Amino acid sequence: MVTSKVSSTLPAEKLSIDEQIVPFKGCSRLRTYNPKKPKKWGYKIFVLSDIDGLIYNFKIYTGSINPVPGQPDVKASGNIVLKLLQPIPRGVWHKVYFDNWFNSPLLHVALWKQGFCSLGTVRLNRVSGCSMPSDTQMKKSGRGTSVIQVAEMDDVELRVVKWHDNRGVTLLSNFAALEPQNTVKRWDSKRKKRIDIVCPSIVMIYNKFMGGVDLLDSLLPLYRISLRSKKWYHKLLWHFMDMLLIQAWLLYIRDFDLTDAPRKAKLPLLMFKLEVANCLLQKGKSIGTKRGRPSVDVEELYKEKAKRGPTVKIPAKPIRTDKYDHFPDFGEKKGRCKNPG
């Protein structure tokens, strides 16, 4: 249900895979610890999303990761990537980004043979036979130093790049490399100013397209459903409800930007959630038809009034026409009715 609407659309070209933590400190064998996440204790979910935070697939970590039937075994972390990419069409050459927890040469070979380009940070102990200079050696050459090694594995060309900034970072890809190199701004603590350092293309591509799940993680805590419960699965249920609302809001923002509506009419996440809540509260109320001639279209009159000057937002149509719980609101300030006319 979380991914049904997004999955019905054409997947984006750039996709990223990352871990997500559902905060939970109770007793459960599914609870994990990740010191690199804002909420370190909780349920682990592997998420496939695009750069805008739209989710195409996800999998709850249960402790056992089996190979995907009909696909090569690329070890536990790599098998998760293959499982998450199952709904994505093959041979379209989508670009997939992930971190060093998932990455290995076997995974890149398997993805290339299925029609995926891939890129990610990598742990050097997973790349056998690849000798790279240490961070101490690269530090002597200065910030912006990079080294590349190219090898062929099962007829697939793989590139390993190590780049030194404040410390060394190593990336592995089946399509990206050093060139074209660019410059990035960094702070020099000795000179007390910002300087330009050389940055390989593979690093800039990874930094640009890897943040889809992180964007989703930044939206989830803003207005999270927080209810106390002794049932361990309630946390997951409320988390998925939050994910549904954020997915709906992201789709609303995407469609809104394609219209000519003024930017001030765009609903922020909080107001969007309140509108959804109001409509759900009124669901099931009887709406009778009025006798006599049809009434004037309020939406059209409201748009005309908005062209003439400032207006106050009117309730959604399902709420206005439900004939339920409508009472006058008495106020101390004098003002014109917010309804058109």
Secondary structure, 3 states (H helix, E strand, C coil): CCCHHHHCCCCCCEEEEEEEEEECCCCCCCEEECCCCCCCEEEEEEEEEECCCCEEEEEECCCCCCCCCCCCCCHHHHHHHHHHCCCCCCCCCEEEEECCCCCCHHHHHHHHHCCEEEEEECCHHHCCCCCCCCHHHHHHHCCCCEEEEEEEECCEEEEEEEEECCCEEEEEECCCCCCCCEEEEEEECCCCEEEEEEECHHHHHHHHHCCHHHHHHHHCCCCCCCCCCCCHHHHHHHHHHHHHHHHHHHHHHHHHCCCCCCHHHCCCHHHHHHHHHHHHHCCCCCCCCCCCCCCCCHHHHHHHHHHHCCCCCCCCHHHHCCCCCCCCCCCCCCCCCCCCC
